[in-house]
């Protein structure tokens, strides 16, 4: 059944209705001047009260039905007749709307999702398993596939979905595959952006989702948390860099096991962007493709000899020797998996390996609002003395406890 999108009652009609109601009260009869005066006063008071109530009701109705308008991260002007109720989301485990929606909507988040992809189940299985413990209804949300692969456009068009929320990284695919059909169906496509790790787009994304779901007050609390922690790192790093140089580091996603070199980043994308804000310099900068990420030549790594190496771990069930971190991990198991990577040809000569400057961060923490904890983690590994009192795990836990409906556990940051 097609979802019935909202309608707006004209304010003039509501006010007119209130005025007519106010004029419907009768006047009681009396045979004395006092009684007549009292009756007139009562009538005036009742009429005033009724008019005030009608005006309040009209104002409330107007507020509820007033159009919501904002500019999304792709520069589109979005107009909604009312807050969104059933949306389709993508990239649930990698910079999509899911985690920020969870922070804004709490345990009711499942009620607002008509369809979602399987990113969490496939690439962040530990997170998904934990989330459905506290919000079991998430497991009943139908899946819709992923854009560019097995996306079920027709299923969405015949559902009650009232918007598609995607990252700007999907825009080319959306334009080519689904835009025309969604426009004809009157289903808006709303773009967010968390991949570039800029404060501007992080804040804009939170604002967009807060407005779209009618939860602007909650969105502002999340923005305040984000800015407080990010600015604390940025301000201190700015002072440090007045007298010290950026330190080179190599970042690698440990998803494919030791035999496969995973993606690294330039200084503007994901982990590279976070490291740069924290005062580091990714050796992938200027080497990886224009996209901002990609694998590098192992010989180039050996030649650059970075002083620190940071792996991004997660839970990739299909690759047994990938680096695991998160809800279902512990330091002993993570250490064994990291050692498999350190045994690569030539790595024993790297300064970072010799000095034990090896670190692991959960890959699912990037491209999300709580990545502010990662800024703290990178700042501390780069500037241990200046950030000795910083605790990235405590910051992440605070975000979970304050905003998310899920219980916090596991290992999210690791120092070899």
C-alpha positions as CSV (number, residue, x, y, z in Angstrom):
1,X,0.0,0.0,0.0
2,X,1.3,3.4,-0.9
3,X,2.2,5.6,2.0
4,X,-0.1,8.7,2.3
5,X,2.2,11.7,2.5
6,X,1.1,14.5,4.8
7,X,-1.2,17.3,4.1
8,X,-1.3,20.8,5.5
9,X,-4.5,22.4,6.9
10,X,-4.5,26.1,5.9
11,X,-4.0,28.2,9.0
12,X,-6.8,30.6,8.1
13,X,-9.3,27.8,8.1
14,X,-8.1,26.7,11.6
15,X,-8.4,30.2,13.0
16,X,-11.8,30.7,11.3
17,X,-13.0,27.5,12.9
18,X,-11.7,28.7,16.3
19,X,-13.6,32.0,15.9
20,X,-16.8,30.3,15.0
21,X,-16.5,28.1,18.0
22,X,-15.9,31.1,20.2
23,X,-19.1,32.8,19.0
24,X,-21.3,29.7,19.7
25,X,-21.8,30.2,23.5
26,X,-25.3,31.2,24.6
27,X,-26.2,33.9,27.3
28,X,-28.2,32.8,30.4
29,X,-31.4,34.8,31.2
30,X,-31.9,36.7,34.5
31,X,-34.4,39.1,36.1
32,X,-32.0,41.4,38.0
33,X,-29.2,43.9,37.0
34,X,-26.6,42.0,39.1
35,X,-27.5,38.7,37.5
36,X,-27.4,40.3,34.0
37,X,-24.0,41.9,34.8
38,X,-22.6,38.6,36.1
39,X,-24.0,36.7,33.1
40,X,-22.4,39.2,30.7
41,X,-19.1,38.9,32.5
42,X,-19.2,35.2,32.4
43,X,-20.1,35.2,28.7
44,X,-17.1,37.6,28.0
45,X,-14.7,35.4,30.0
46,X,-15.9,32.2,28.4
47,X,-15.7,33.7,25.0
48,X,-12.2,35.0,25.7
49,X,-11.1,31.6,27.1
50,X,-12.6,29.8,24.1
51,X,-10.9,32.2,21.6
52,X,-7.5,31.8,23.4
53,X,-7.8,28.1,23.4
54,X,-8.7,28.1,19.7
55,X,-5.8,30.4,18.9
56,X,-3.4,28.1,20.8
57,X,-4.8,25.1,19.0
58,X,-4.4,26.9,15.7
59,X,-0.8,27.8,16.5
60,X,-0.1,24.2,17.6
61,X,-1.7,22.8,14.4
62,X,0.3,25.2,12.3
63,X,3.5,24.3,14.0
64,X,2.9,20.6,13.4
65,X,2.0,21.0,9.8
66,X,4.4,23.8,8.9
67,X,6.7,22.7,6.1
68,X,10.3,21.7,7.0
69,X,12.9,23.1,4.8
70,X,16.7,22.7,4.6
71,X,19.6,22.4,2.2
72,X,21.2,18.9,2.2
73,X,24.9,18.1,1.8
74,X,24.6,18.0,-2.0
75,X,23.2,21.5,-2.1
76,X,19.6,20.4,-2.7
77,X,16.8,22.5,-1.2
78,X,14.6,19.9,0.5
79,X,11.0,20.7,1.5
80,X,9.0,18.2,3.6
81,X,5.3,18.6,4.5
82,X,5.9,17.0,7.9
83,X,8.7,15.1,9.8
84,X,9.8,11.9,8.1
85,X,8.3,8.6,9.4
86,X,9.7,5.8,7.2
87,X,13.0,6.2,5.5
88,X,15.3,4.0,3.4
89,X,18.9,4.1,4.5
90,X,22.2,3.0,3.0
91,X,25.8,2.4,4.3
92,X,24.4,1.5,7.7
93,X,27.8,0.4,9.0
94,X,30.0,2.9,7.1
95,X,29.0,6.5,7.3
96,X,25.3,6.3,6.5
97,X,22.4,7.7,8.6
98,X,21.9,4.8,10.9
99,X,24.1,5.6,13.9
100,X,23.2,9.3,13.9
101,X,19.5,8.4,13.6
102,X,20.0,6.1,16.6
103,X,21.5,9.0,18.6
104,X,18.6,11.3,17.6
105,X,15.7,8.9,17.9
106,X,16.9,6.5,20.6
107,X,15.2,3.1,21.0
108,X,12.4,4.1,18.6
109,X,14.9,4.3,15.7
110,X,13.6,1.1,14.2
111,X,10.1,2.7,13.8
112,X,11.5,5.2,11.4
113,X,13.4,2.8,9.1
114,X,11.3,1.2,6.2
115,X,14.3,-0.5,4.6
116,X,18.1,-0.7,5.2
117,X,21.1,-2.3,3.6
118,X,23.1,-5.2,5.2
119,X,26.3,-3.2,5.8
120,X,26.1,-3.7,9.6
121,X,25.5,-7.4,9.4
122,X,28.2,-8.0,6.8
123,X,31.0,-5.6,7.9
124,X,30.2,-4.7,11.5
125,X,28.8,-8.0,12.7
126,X,29.8,-7.4,16.3
127,X,28.0,-4.1,16.4
128,X,24.9,-5.5,14.7
129,X,24.7,-8.4,17.2
130,X,25.0,-6.0,20.1
131,X,22.5,-3.6,18.8
132,X,19.7,-6.1,18.3
133,X,20.2,-7.2,21.9
134,X,18.8,-3.9,23.2
135,X,16.6,-3.0,20.2
136,X,15.6,-6.4,18.9
137,X,13.1,-4.9,16.5
138,X,16.0,-3.9,14.3
139,X,16.3,-7.5,13.1
140,X,12.8,-7.3,11.6
141,X,13.6,-4.3,9.3
142,X,13.5,-5.6,5.7
143,X,16.7,-5.3,3.7
144,X,16.8,-3.4,0.4
145,X,20.2,-4.2,-1.0
146,X,22.9,-1.6,-1.8
147,X,23.0,1.1,-4.5
148,X,24.9,-0.1,-7.6
149,X,24.5,-3.7,-6.7
150,X,21.1,-5.2,-5.7
151,X,19.1,-2.2,-4.7
152,X,15.4,-2.9,-4.8
153,X,14.0,0.3,-6.3
154,X,10.6,-1.2,-7.2
155,X,10.1,-2.5,-3.7
156,X,10.6,0.9,-2.2
157,X,8.3,2.6,-4.7
158,X,5.6,0.3,-3.7
159,X,6.1,0.7,0.1
160,X,5.4,3.4,2.7
161,X,8.9,4.9,2.4
162,X,8.8,8.7,2.5
163,X,12.5,9.4,1.8
164,X,15.9,7.9,0.8
165,X,18.9,9.1,2.9
166,X,22.3,8.5,1.3
167,X,25.8,9.8,1.4
168,X,27.0,12.2,-1.2
169,X,29.4,9.5,-2.3
170,X,26.4,7.7,-3.7
171,X,25.2,10.6,-5.8
172,X,26.6,9.5,-9.1
173,X,25.0,6.1,-8.7
174,X,21.7,7.6,-7.5
175,X,21.6,10.0,-10.5
176,X,22.2,7.2,-12.9
177,X,19.9,4.5,-11.4
178,X,17.1,5.7,-9.2
179,X,16.7,9.5,-9.2
180,X,14.1,9.8,-12.0
181,X,11.9,7.1,-10.6
182,X,12.0,8.5,-7.0
183,X,11.2,12.0,-8.3
184,X,8.2,10.8,-10.2
185,X,7.0,9.0,-7.0
186,X,7.5,12.1,-4.9
187,X,10.1,10.5,-2.7
188,X,12.9,12.9,-1.8
189,X,16.5,11.8,-1.9
190,X,18.4,13.5,1.0
191,X,22.2,13.6,1.0
192,X,24.4,13.6,4.1
193,X,28.2,13.5,4.3
194,X,30.3,12.0,7.1
195,X,33.2,10.6,5.0
196,X,35.2,13.7,4.5
197,X,35.7,14.2,8.3
198,X,35.1,18.0,8.1
199,X,33.3,19.7,11.0
200,X,31.1,21.5,8.5
201,X,29.6,18.4,7.0
202,X,29.4,16.5,10.3
203,X,27.4,19.3,11.9
204,X,25.3,19.8,8.8
205,X,24.5,16.1,8.7
206,X,23.3,16.2,12.3
207,X,21.2,19.3,11.6
208,X,19.7,17.7,8.5
209,X,18.6,14.6,10.4
210,X,17.4,16.6,13.4
211,X,15.1,18.7,11.2
212,X,14.0,15.9,9.0
213,X,12.7,13.9,12.0
214,X,11.5,16.9,14.0
215,X,14.1,16.4,16.7
216,X,16.2,19.6,16.5
217,X,16.7,19.9,20.3
218,X,18.3,16.4,20.5
219,X,20.4,17.1,17.4
220,X,21.8,20.3,19.0
221,X,22.9,18.3,22.1
222,X,24.8,15.9,19.8
223,X,26.4,18.9,17.9
224,X,27.5,20.4,21.2
225,X,29.2,17.2,22.3
226,X,30.9,16.8,18.9
227,X,32.2,20.4,18.8
228,X,33.5,20.3,22.4
229,X,35.6,17.2,21.9
230,X,36.8,18.1,18.4
231,X,37.8,21.6,19.3
232,X,39.7,20.5,22.3
233,X,42.0,18.4,20.1
234,X,42.2,21.0,17.3
235,X,43.1,23.9,19.6
236,X,45.9,22.0,21.4
237,X,47.3,20.5,18.2
238,X,47.5,24.0,16.7
239,X,49.6,25.1,19.6
240,X,51.9,22.0,19.3
241,X,52.5,22.6,15.6
242,X,53.8,26.1,16.2
243,X,57.0,24.4,17.4
244,X,56.9,20.8,16.2
245,X,56.6,19.1,12.8
246,X,53.9,16.7,11.8
247,X,54.8,13.0,12.2
248,X,54.5,10.5,9.3
249,X,52.3,7.5,9.9
250,X,50.9,4.7,7.8
251,X,47.3,3.7,8.2
252,X,45.8,0.5,6.8
253,X,42.4,-1.2,6.9
254,X,43.1,-4.7,8.1
255,X,40.2,-6.4,6.4
256,X,41.9,-8.7,4.0
257,X,44.5,-10.4,6.2
258,X,48.3,-10.1,6.1
259,X,48.6,-11.3,2.5
260,X,46.6,-8.4,1.2
261,X,47.5,-4.7,1.7
262,X,44.3,-2.9,2.6
263,X,43.3,0.7,1.9
264,X,45.2,3.6,3.2
265,X,44.2,7.3,2.9
266,X,45.3,10.8,1.9
267,X,45.1,13.7,4.4
268,X,41.5,14.6,3.5
269,X,39.7,11.3,3.6
270,X,38.5,9.3,6.6
271,X,41.4,8.0,8.8
272,X,43.8,10.2,6.9
273,X,41.6,13.3,7.6
274,X,41.3,12.4,11.3
275,X,45.1,11.9,11.6
276,X,45.8,15.2,9.9
277,X,43.6,17.1,12.3
278,X,45.4,15.4,15.1
279,X,48.7,16.6,13.8
280,X,49.9,13.6,11.7
281,X,50.7,13.1,8.1
282,X,49.5,10.1,6.2
283,X,52.2,8.7,3.8
284,X,49.3,7.9,1.5
285,X,48.8,11.5,0.8
286,X,49.5,12.3,-2.9
287,X,49.9,8.6,-3.6
288,X,46.5,7.0,-3.4
289,X,43.9,7.6,-6.1
290,X,41.7,10.8,-6.4
291,X,39.1,9.1,-4.3
292,X,41.3,9.6,-1.3
293,X,41.9,6.0,-0.5
294,X,43.5,2.8,-1.9
295,X,46.3,0.3,-1.4
296,X,49.9,1.5,-1.7
297,X,53.0,-0.3,-3.1
298,X,54.7,-2.2,-0.2
299,X,58.1,-1.0,-1.4
300,X,56.9,2.6,-1.1
301,X,56.0,1.9,2.5
302,X,59.4,0.4,3.3
303,X,61.0,3.4,1.7
304,X,59.0,6.0,3.6
305,X,59.6,4.1,6.9
306,X,56.9,5.9,9.0
307,X,57.4,6.3,12.7
308,X,53.9,4.9,13.5
309,X,51.5,2.4,12.0
310,X,47.8,2.4,12.7
311,X,45.5,-0.5,11.6
312,X,41.8,-0.2,11.4
313,X,40.1,-3.4,12.6
314,X,36.5,-4.5,12.7
315,X,34.7,-7.9,12.5
316,X,34.9,-9.3,9.0
317,X,33.6,-12.9,9.5
318,X,34.7,-14.1,6.1
319,X,38.4,-13.3,6.7
320,X,39.6,-15.2,9.7
321,X,43.0,-13.4,9.9
322,X,41.6,-9.9,9.5
323,X,42.2,-7.6,12.4
324,X,39.3,-7.8,14.9
325,X,38.3,-5.0,17.2
326,X,34.9,-4.0,18.7
327,X,32.3,-5.6,20.9
328,X,33.5,-9.2,20.4
329,X,37.2,-8.6,20.8
330,X,39.9,-8.6,23.5
331,X,43.5,-7.4,23.6
332,X,45.1,-10.8,23.5
333,X,43.3,-11.9,20.3
334,X,43.9,-8.6,18.7
335,X,47.6,-8.8,19.4
336,X,47.9,-12.2,17.7
337,X,46.1,-10.9,14.6
338,X,48.4,-7.8,14.5
339,X,51.5,-10.0,14.7
340,X,50.4,-11.7,11.5
341,X,50.7,-8.4,9.7
342,X,54.0,-7.5,11.4
343,X,55.5,-10.7,10.0
344,X,55.2,-9.4,6.4
345,X,58.3,-9.3,4.3
346,X,60.5,-6.4,5.2
347,X,58.4,-5.1,8.1
348,X,60.9,-6.1,10.7
349,X,63.1,-3.3,9.4
350,X,60.5,-0.6,9.8
351,X,61.1,1.9,12.6
352,X,57.5,1.7,13.8
353,X,57.8,-2.1,14.3
354,X,61.2,-1.9,16.0
355,X,59.9,0.8,18.4
356,X,56.5,-0.9,19.0
357,X,54.6,2.1,17.6
358,X,51.7,-0.1,16.4
359,X,48.1,0.9,17.1
360,X,44.6,-0.3,16.2
361,X,41.4,1.6,15.9
362,X,37.9,0.2,15.1
363,X,37.1,0.9,11.5
364,X,33.4,1.5,12.3
365,X,34.3,4.6,14.3
366,X,35.2,6.7,11.3
367,X,32.6,8.5,9.3
368,X,30.3,8.8,12.3
369,X,29.7,11.6,14.9
370,X,31.5,9.7,17.7
371,X,34.7,9.8,15.6
372,X,35.7,12.6,17.9
373,X,37.0,9.9,20.2
374,X,39.3,8.9,17.3
375,X,40.7,12.4,17.1
376,X,41.7,12.0,20.7
377,X,43.2,8.5,20.1
378,X,45.3,9.8,17.2
379,X,46.3,12.9,19.1
380,X,47.5,10.9,22.0
381,X,49.5,8.4,20.0
382,X,51.1,11.3,18.1
383,X,51.7,13.6,21.1
384,X,51.6,11.3,24.2
385,X,52.9,13.9,26.6
386,X,50.6,16.7,25.6
387,X,47.5,14.4,25.6
388,X,48.5,12.1,28.5
389,X,45.2,12.9,30.3
390,X,43.0,12.2,27.2
391,X,41.0,9.0,27.2
392,X,39.4,8.1,23.9
393,X,37.6,5.0,25.3
394,X,36.0,7.2,28.0
395,X,34.8,9.7,25.4
396,X,33.3,6.9,23.2
397,X,31.6,5.4,26.3
398,X,30.2,8.8,27.2
399,X,28.7,9.2,23.8
400,X,27.0,5.7,24.0
401,X,25.7,6.4,27.5
402,X,24.4,9.8,26.6
403,X,22.9,9.4,23.2
404,X,22.8,5.8,21.9
405,X,20.2,3.2,22.9
406,X,22.9,0.4,22.8
407,X,25.1,-0.9,25.6
408,X,28.8,-0.1,25.4
409,X,31.4,-3.0,25.7
410,X,34.4,-4.4,24.0
411,X,37.8,-3.0,22.8
412,X,37.8,-0.1,20.3
413,X,41.3,1.2,20.6
414,X,44.4,-0.9,21.1
415,X,48.1,-0.1,21.5
416,X,50.5,-3.0,20.7
